[in-house]
Amino acid sequence: EKKYEYVIQAIEHLKHRKARPDLEGIKNYAFRRHGIDPVTCCADVDELIENEQIIKVEFKGRTSYRNAAK
């Protein structure tokens, strides 16, 4: 789905920078690159988790996200 492509891009971008792809990072990326507000971004992330396109993982006591396609 093209609509949520920016969330996947954000996860890839953060991983490439060796940063944790957490919700904060995804929201910052979405806003900076695409002007998407944090509330919309959170809803889109939840939607992607439900559709099993991204995976929410607990790692070292913190939450981060993975691209399910990989």
C-alpha positions as CSV (number, residue, x, y, z in Angstrom):
1,E,0.0,0.0,0.0
2,K,1.5,3.3,-1.2
3,K,-0.3,5.3,1.6
4,Y,1.9,3.8,4.3
5,E,5.1,3.6,2.3
6,Y,6.6,6.4,4.4
7,V,6.5,4.3,7.5
8,I,8.5,1.5,5.8
9,Q,10.9,4.2,4.4
10,A,11.3,5.6,7.9
11,I,12.1,2.2,9.4
12,E,14.7,1.5,6.6
13,H,16.2,5.0,7.0
14,L,16.6,4.6,10.7
15,K,18.1,1.1,10.4
16,H,20.5,2.4,7.8
17,R,21.7,5.1,10.2
18,K,22.1,2.4,12.9
19,A,19.3,4.1,14.9
20,R,16.5,2.4,16.7
21,P,13.4,2.4,14.5
22,D,11.1,3.3,17.4
23,L,7.8,5.3,17.2
24,E,9.6,8.6,18.0
25,G,12.0,8.2,15.2
26,I,9.3,7.1,12.7
27,K,7.2,10.1,13.7
28,N,10.1,12.6,13.3
29,Y,11.0,11.2,9.9
30,A,7.4,11.3,8.7
31,F,7.1,14.9,9.8
32,R,10.4,16.1,8.4
33,R,10.3,14.3,5.1
34,H,6.5,14.2,4.4
35,G,4.9,16.7,6.7
36,I,2.7,13.9,8.2
37,D,1.5,14.8,11.7
38,P,2.4,12.5,14.7
39,V,-1.3,11.5,15.3
40,T,-1.8,10.3,11.7
41,C,1.6,8.6,11.8
42,C,0.7,6.6,15.0
43,A,-2.6,5.5,13.5
44,D,-0.8,4.4,10.3
45,V,1.8,2.5,12.3
46,D,-1.0,0.7,14.2
47,E,-2.8,-0.1,10.9
48,L,0.4,-1.6,9.5
49,I,0.9,-3.8,12.6
50,E,-2.7,-5.1,12.2
51,N,-2.1,-5.8,8.5
52,E,1.1,-7.6,9.5
53,Q,3.2,-5.4,7.2
54,I,5.4,-4.3,10.1
55,I,6.3,-6.1,13.3
56,K,6.4,-4.5,16.7
57,V,9.3,-6.0,18.7
58,E,10.4,-5.5,22.3
59,F,14.2,-5.3,22.4
60,K,16.3,-4.5,25.5
61,G,13.2,-3.2,27.2
62,R,12.2,-0.8,24.4
63,T,9.8,-1.1,21.5
64,S,11.0,-0.9,17.9
65,Y,9.6,-1.8,14.5
66,R,10.6,-4.1,11.7
67,N,9.6,-4.4,8.1
68,A,7.7,-7.7,7.9
69,A,8.7,-8.2,4.3
70,K,12.3,-8.7,5.3
